[in-house]
Amino acid sequence: MEPSAPDPNSLIIRNCSLLRDAQQTASEGPVDIYVEDGAIRDIEPNTDRKAETEIDGRGLLAIPGLVNAHLHSPAAFLKGALADAPLEIFMLRETPPTIGGSESPAICRARALLSAMEMLKRGVTSVHDDAFFNPEPRMDCIDAIMGAYRDAGIRATVSIDQPEVSEVEKYPFLSDLLPEDLRRDLSRRPRLAGPDLIELYHAFFERWHGAEQDRLRCSVSCSAPQRVTPSYLQALTDLSARHDVPFNVHVLETRLQRVLGKEKFGMSLVAYLNDLGCLDERKQIIHAIWIDSADIDLLAEAGCLVAHNPISNLKLGSGVMPFRALRDAYVPICIGTDEAACDDTANLWGALKTGGLIHKISDPDWTRWPSAAELLECAWSGGARSMRRDDLGRIEPGARADIALLDLSTLTFLPMNDLRRQLVFCEDGSSVRHVIVDGSFVVRDGRLTLIDEKSARDEIQAAFEEFAPRLAQIQAHAARLEPYYTEMYRKALSRDVAMSRWVQPFPE
């Protein structure tokens, strides 16, 4: 009797070591992982099953693919480009408020492609991209981003991050500090209002939500509550509920935003969202640094998720997020790199390690410091929650086959003491040998499989050369506005907010 043919669309990883999730204390194995139609079907030693594709996993560790839960791919050309500054001054060069012109689909595609390439080669299999557009979103640019993710093979959930109020409405004190000509320019609202953006979202969802066998999905974003009107915020909340998708919202990232909430709304921005009926389990609250205990109670009651971006928070001097207070309140946390302008990479391993270190200088009680298991849980189960999926972030039957295979012979694991601690504090992505997304190899022996790397690099370089003159224009534009934003920032510093999220300076 002839042996039966292997099942089509099947894969076996033979004789690998396995870390199923963050709760497992040490690797198990050797085991064989059998994948069919993009999902994990069986995990057992020495299976006699045959597959269309087989790989020898001896000496390799299979882990769930990492999830970068917060990224802005449109900043990918700004790695190393901007001087460190507080967010309110930094954003003048990231999202210039009044600059004209537009960015081409080629630029938008290249930045997403660059981000995807870096993430995949480091074992990041999924990304939640909160994509902003200068000066406004267009469908051809949205298509370019989604097309890049489609071609690279990464799993991506993408939103349209677009404010709809004027620049002076987003900040305290700014209107009174500007000269008349700038006040007039910065008081103009964007061309696209809430109804226009909702219409664009409908087209976005129709075209891309669930595309590529559900590897690509849509989410929604308002950027931040102070950057949109209440009606648009509520319309996006309804849209998020209708499609059951994540809703990205940056909340209390900076001390100035704490001042803004009191000055403009008479309450914190978390309370403002709650009063509008816009806190729910689909909200991804990004940064959440300058929150207090009342805010944490509201987030916990609503079932919100918090996206922690520790390197971004450090580079912009935003402060230290109250990790333990959120965990104690059972608020789930995910981990992100934010953007290349304020992390300078899309490599989640660095964010994991920084997340494991920064909280040690904000709490003298060492028993409350984040553990390696907690941080991996943020990257895996928290990341899956960010994508609003229950089939990611673990290796077990029924889960999607998003897997990174790491070489256990690298110096990261020599000697092997504690696997989870070495993943968080020793690994930088250089041990990643193969990467699988939805059951297909997207990285093999360190090389991308679905795109030609040289052609992609040439495409990215050409797009950057197209973008470079605009970057120079942005720098000049920001320099004109910066003195007024600096004065606004300093004025906000003079206001008491009854808390600090900064490590206090040594007394002189």
N, C-alpha and C positions, 0 to 999 in steps of 0.2 A: 504494500500500500504506500503510495507516494505521500510524503509529508505535506500537510496543508500549507498553502501560501500565507505569508504574513499578512496581517490586516493592513489595508491601506491607511495612510495618515497615522501611522503608529511609530513609536520610538521606545527603545529600551536603553537606559543607562545602567550598565552592568557593574556590579562589585564596587559601588561607591560607598563612602561614608555619608551619613545623613544627619543633619540637624533640622528637624521638622518645623520647629517654632522656637520662640524665645523661652518657653517654659522648660524645654529639654536641657538638662545640665551638661550633657556630654554627647558626643556623636555616637550613633549606633551603626552597625554594619560589620562586614560588607552586605549591602542589599542591592537588589535590582529595582529600578523604578520604571514601571510600564506606563506609557502615555498613549492615549488614543484620542483622535479628534480634538486635540488641544487640551485635554483634561487628564489628570492623573487617575489611573484606574486601579493599579495594584502596586504595593510595595512589599517585597518578600525576598528572601535570599535564594539564589540559585534557581530562578524560574526557568522553566524549559520553553517559555513562550518565545515566539519569533516576532520580529518587527521589521517594518520597512526600512527603518534607520536604527542602527545600533552603535553605541559608543562604549569604549572600555573606560570605566570610571575608577579603576584602581589608582590609589593615591590622590583621589579627588574628593572634595567635600561638597555635597549638594546642600545648598541653603535656599530658602525662599528668595526670589528676586527682591531687591530693595525697592521701596516706593518713595520717590521724591515728591512729597505731599504739597509743596508750594514752590513754584518756579514762575518767573516772568521771562519767557524766552526772548521777547523783543529787546532785552537788554544784553543779549549775548555778545554784541560787538563792543561792549563797554568794559570788559575785563581789564583791570589795570589802568583804566582811562581816566578815572575821576579821583580827585583828592578827597580824602575823608572829610566829612562834614555832617552835622545833624541832618536828619531826614528832610526837614523843611527847606534847607538850603541845597542839599544834595539833589532833590527832585527838580530843581530848576534846570539841571542838565540831563536828567532822566526823562522827564515829561515836561518840556518847556511850555509854559502856559499860553504864549501868544505867537509863537513862531509859525510862519506860513509854510507852504509847500507840503509835500507828502512823501511817504516812503513806498517804494515799489514792491510788488509781490515778490520779486527776486530777492530783495533784502529780507522781507519777512520770512520767506522760505529758508534762506541761508542761515538765519539766526536760529530757527527751530531745528534745522538739520544739524548744525554745530552742537546744539544742546543735546540732541538725541545721540549723536555719535559719542560724545564724552560720557554720557550716562550709561549707555549700553556697554561700552568697553570697561566700565567700572562695576558692572553687575546691577545697575539700576534698570529694572525691567518696566517700571511704570512711572508716569509723571502726571501731576496735576498742574497744568499750565494756566495761570491767570494772565492771559495775554492782553496787553494794552496796545493802543495804536495812536500814533502821532500824525496828524492832529485828531483823526477820527477813524473808526473802523469802516472797512469796505469789504464786500464779500470776496473780491479777488484776493485780498490780503489774507482773509480768514482761510480761504481755500488753500493758499500757499502754505500756511502753517500746518493745516491738517494733512496736506499732501506730503509734506516733509516727514511727518510722523508715520504716515502710511508707508512711505517708501523705506524708511529706516527699520521698521518692524517693531518699534516700541509700542507699549500700551499707553494710551494718552487720553486723559479727560481734560477738556479745554473750555475756558470761559472767555467772554468778551468783557474786559475791564475798562469801562468808559464812564468817567464823570459826566454830569449834565448840568452842573451849576457853574457859575463864574468863579474865577480864582479868588476874588476877595471874599466870597461866601464860604470858602473852605477854611478860613483862618480867623483867629481873633486879632483885632487891632490893626490889621494890614491896611484896610481902607483909609484909616486916618493918617497913616504914615506915608502914603504915596503922594507924589506930586500929581496935579490934575490930569496931565496927559496919560500917565501910567494908570491912574485910577480908572480913567475912562476905558483904556484898553483892557484892563484886568477885570472890568465889570461886565464885559460881554459874555454871554453864555455860549456854550458850544452850539454848533449848527444843528446837531442831532439832539432832540429832546427825548423824554421818556417814551412817548408813543412810537417815535421813529426807531428807537433802539429795540423796543419790544417786537416791532415788525421784523427787524433784522434778526433778532433771536429766533423768530419762527422759521425764517429761511435757513438759518444755521442748523437748527434742530432737524428740519426736514431733510437737509442734505447730508448731515454727518452723524447724527446721533444713532449709535449702533452699527456704524459702518465697519467694514473689514471684519465680518463675523463677530461684531460687538467688541473689537479691540479698541475702537475709537468711540468716545462718548463726548457729549456736551455737558457743561455745567453753567452756572450763571454767576455773575459778579456785579457788585455795585461799586467796586474799589473800596469805598469807606462810607459810612452813613452820612458824614458831613459833606460828602462830595456829590450827593444826589438829592433830589426832592423826595419828600415822604411818599408821594404818589408813585414814583418810580420804584422806590424801595419796596413798597407793598405789592406792586405789580410783579416785580422780580420774585418776591416771596411766593406769590400765587403760581408763577411759572415753575418755580422750583418744586412746589408741591404737586403740581399737575403732572410733571414728568418724573417726580421722585429723584431729583438730581441734587448734587451739592450746590451750596450757595456760598461763594467766597466773599468775605468782608473783613477788611483790615480795621482793627479796633484797638484803640489806646496803645498804639505802637510807641508813642513818645509822651514825654511830660507835657509838651505844648498841647497835645490833644486832650489831656486831662483838663487843662485850663480852658480850652475851646468848649468842651462839654458844659462846663459851668457857665461860661460867658454867653454862649449861644442858646443853650437848651435848659440851663438851670439844673443839670444833672449829668451823670456820667454817660458816655456814649453807649454803654451796655444797657443802662436803664432806659435811655432814649429808644433803642431798638425794641426793648421789652414793651414800652408804652405804646409803640406803634403796632404791636402784635407780630413782630418780625424776628422773634427768637424761637427757634425750633430745632429739631434733631438733624435737620439738613444743613444748618449753618456751620461753616468752617470759619471760626474766629481766628484771624491771622495776627500773630504777635502777642496780643493780650499781656503786655508788660505792665502798664500803669493801671492795673485793675486792683480793686480792694475786695474785702471779704464779701461785701454786699453784691458786687459784680459776680464773684465766683459762685455765690448762691444762686443767682439768676441763671448763669450758664449751666450749672448742674441741674437745676430744676427743668430747664428747657431741653436738656440732652445735647447741648452743643459740643462740637469738637474744637480743640485749640491746636493751631499749627505753630510749632516752635521752630524758630529760625535763629539759632544761637550765634552763628558767625555774622550774619547780617546785623543782628542786634548789637554785636560788639563793634563792627566796623563803623556803624553810624552813631555809636555812643548812645543807643536808645535805652539801654539798661538791661537788667537781668529779670527774665520772666519768673514769676513765683511757681516754679515747677512742682514743688512738694505740696504747696497749698492746693493746687489744682488736682493733683493726684489724690490727696486726702479727701477731696470733695467728689471723687470718682468722675472727674471730667476727663474724658479720653484726650490723649495728646498724640499728634503725629509730628514728623520731622521734615523740614524743607531746607533747601539751600537759598531760597528767595531768588536772587538774580545775580548774574555775573558782574554787575556793577558794584554789588555790596557783599558778595562772597568770593567773586573772582573765579569761581569754578561752578560746575554743576555736579560735583562729586560728593555724594551724601555721606561717605565715610568720614570726611572731615567734620561735617555737621554733627555726626554721631559722637565723635570724640570730644568736640568742643562742648556739646551738651552734657557730656559726662564730667567735664572739668569746671565749667564756669560756675555752677551752683555750689561748688566747694568754697568759694570765696564770698558767698552771700549768706551762709548759714554755718555757724561754728559747730553745730551738732552733726557730727560725721555720720550718725546713724540715719540721718535724713537725706543724705546725698543720693543722687540717682544711681542705681545699680546698672551694670551692663545688661542684665536681663530686662530691666525696665526700658532702657534705650532701644534695645532690639525689638521689644514689643511695640514701641512707638513707630519704629521703621516698618514693621510688618503688619501687625493687626491695626495699629493706628493709621498706617498708610492705606490699608484696605478700606478702613472707615472713611478716609478722605475721599476715596474714589466712589464711595457708597456701594461697596461690593462686599459680599461675604465669602467669595471664592478665591481670594488672593491672600498673600502673606503667610502661607503655610504650605507644607508639602504633605499631603495626605489624600487618599482617594476622594474624588469629588471636586477637589480644588483645581483651578486652572494651572496648567503646567508652565508657570513662570519661575524659572530656576536658574541660579548662578552656580557654576561649578568652579571651586577654588582649588588651587594646587597646594596640597598639604606639605610639600617639600620646600616651600619658600621660607625665607628667614622669619616671616611673620609668625610661623608656628614652630620655630626651633629655639628652645625646646617647647614642648607642649605642656602648659601648666593648667590653664583654665580656658576652654574654647571660647566661651562667650566674652570673657574679658579681653581676650586677644583679638577677637573680631572688632570690638569697639575701640580698643586703645592701641592696637598694633597694626591693624589692616588699613590700607589706603586705597584698595582696589587693584593693586599690582599683582595680587595672587589670582585674580579672575582669569580663567583660561577659556571657558565656554559659557555662553548665555543662551537661554531658551526662553522664548516668549510664545505663549499659547501653543506650546508643543513643537515649535519650529526653532532651529538654530538661527540666531541673529548675530552671534559672535562665535567663531570657531578658531581655536588656537590664537586667541587675541585679535583676530581680524574680523571685521564686519563682513557678513555674508550676503546681504541683500543689496548693498550699494558698493560701487567701486570707490575706495577711499581716496585715491588720487583725483579722480574726477570730482568727488565731493569737495575736496580741499580746494581745487581750482575754482569751483563754483562759489564757495564761501569767500575766497580771496577776492574774486571779481566783484561780488556783492559788497564787500567791505570797501573796496576802492570806490564804488559808487556812493557809499554812505559817508566816506571820510569828509568831503566838503561840507556836508550837512552837520557833522559833528563839530567842525570848526565854527559854523554859524551858530550852533547851539551854545557853544562856550562863550561867544561874544554876547549873545542874548542874555545868558545867565549873569554875566559880569555886570550888566547894566542894572539888573534887579536885585542883586545880592545885598547891597547895603541896606535896603528897606526890609528884606527878609531877616537879615541879621538883627536889625533893631527890633523887629517883632519877636524874634526868638529871645532876645535879652529881656524884653518887657515881660514875656511869659515866665521867664525864670524868677522874676521878682514876685510872682503870685504864689501864695501858699497852697499846696495841694495835699498837705497832711500825710505825705508818704515820701519815700525815696526808693527808687529801684536802681540806684547807682551805688557802687562800692565807694565808701566815703574816703576822701583824700586824707593823707597823713597831716596832722596839725603841724604848722610851721614852728 
